[in-house]
Amino acid sequence: MIEKKIKLNDAYALKTPEDSIKLYKKWAQTYDSDFALDSSYQSPKKISSFFEKYSKNTDTPILDVGAGTGLVGELLNVKGKKEIIGIDISSEMLDQAKLKDCYASLIEADITRKIPLKNNSIGAVVSAGTFTHGHVGPEAFDELLRITKPGGLFVLSINSKVFIKGGFQEKFLKIKDKISSPLFKEFNAHAKHQKERYNEVRIIASIFRKKK
Ligand SMILES: C[S@@+](CC[C@H](N)C(=O)[O-])C[C@H]1O[C@@H](n2cnc3c(N)ncnc32)[C@H](O)[C@@H]1O
């Protein structure tokens, strides 16, 4: 039987962490070619360049949340090898990331639950494509703040369509005393594409630090 190609709408239709495990198990081997390359996916490039712009040498180690096949890790290492930990719920996506040899370690875990990392141990949190429809919501911020060192940097992509509806705006207000005033930078998730569906996807890069 010929398998149907997985599309953006399949990913946006997910509802639970178990749905993510099932979809990304099927998608892992073709994600880079059929999705990232074919759709001119820009988020990993944008997030890593915001990291380059706003980070200091002391923002280490870096945690890549929803690391997937490792597109962010690969780009972060272009300007000098960094200590990057990848975390993802899909073991098959992490298998692909491992092949890129850009992570110091990889953790298979659901970031909406307790994250298996110590308090104040992470220097920076980066993420592309994970805070979006049917994936991870703002509930993960509490655990991410717990594991991040005082002063640690966050560079997160948040899909603009879930920013208010998904409770991210409200969460930023709730945690305002724990973080610096966030910078919000909007960009297109995909470079100009013949498929209008891709051109509609806007991302709000959210950049802030945990207060000291
Ligand atoms: C669209 S992919 C993005 C992958 C990579 N960051 C990129 O930009 O190409 C979303 C990733 O989030 C992961 N994910 C979804 N729900 C998760 C959860 N609850 N905990 C950890 N990872 C999750 C998926 O397994 C998938 O690898």
The ligand as a MOL file (V3000), in Angstrom:
LIG
                    3D

  0  0  0     0  0            999 V3000
M  V30 BEGIN CTAB
M  V30 COUNTS 27 29 0 0 0
M  V30 BEGIN ATOM
M  V30 1 C 7.2010 20.4420 13.9430 0
M  V30 2 S 8.3130 19.4430 14.8350 0 CHG=1
M  V30 3 C 9.6540 20.5770 15.0450 0
M  V30 4 C 10.9800 19.8840 15.0820 0
M  V30 5 C 12.1940 20.8110 14.9840 0
M  V30 6 N 12.3120 21.6640 16.1370 0
M  V30 7 C 12.0840 21.6250 13.7330 0
M  V30 8 O 11.8950 22.8460 13.8280 0
M  V30 9 O 12.1920 21.0400 12.6500 0 CHG=-1
M  V30 10 C 7.6150 19.3810 16.4600 0
M  V30 11 C 8.3550 18.4430 17.4140 0
M  V30 12 O 7.7610 18.5640 18.7080 0
M  V30 13 C 7.7710 17.2890 19.3030 0
M  V30 14 N 6.7560 17.2440 20.3660 0
M  V30 15 C 5.4100 17.3040 20.2510 0
M  V30 16 N 4.8290 17.2320 21.4570 0
M  V30 17 C 5.8290 17.1240 22.3750 0
M  V30 18 C 5.8650 16.9880 23.7960 0
M  V30 19 N 4.7310 16.9770 24.5210 0
M  V30 20 N 7.0650 16.8850 24.3950 0
M  V30 21 C 8.2230 16.8930 23.6770 0
M  V30 22 N 8.2480 17.0160 22.3290 0
M  V30 23 C 7.0660 17.1350 21.6820 0
M  V30 24 C 7.4610 16.3430 18.1390 0
M  V30 25 O 7.8150 15.0090 18.4220 0
M  V30 26 C 8.2650 16.9790 17.0130 0
M  V30 27 O 9.5510 16.4330 16.8960 0
M  V30 END ATOM
M  V30 BEGIN BOND
M  V30 1 1 1 2
M  V30 2 1 2 3
M  V30 3 1 2 10
M  V30 4 1 3 4
M  V30 5 1 4 5
M  V30 6 1 5 6
M  V30 7 1 5 7
M  V30 8 2 7 8
M  V30 9 1 7 9
M  V30 10 1 10 11
M  V30 11 1 11 12
M  V30 12 1 11 26
M  V30 13 1 12 13
M  V30 14 1 13 14
M  V30 15 1 13 24
M  V30 16 1 14 15
M  V30 17 1 14 23
M  V30 18 2 15 16
M  V30 19 1 16 17
M  V30 20 1 17 18
M  V30 21 2 17 23
M  V30 22 1 18 19
M  V30 23 2 18 20
M  V30 24 1 20 21
M  V30 25 2 21 22
M  V30 26 1 22 23
M  V30 27 1 24 25
M  V30 28 1 24 26
M  V30 29 1 26 27
M  V30 END BOND
M  V30 END CTAB
M  END
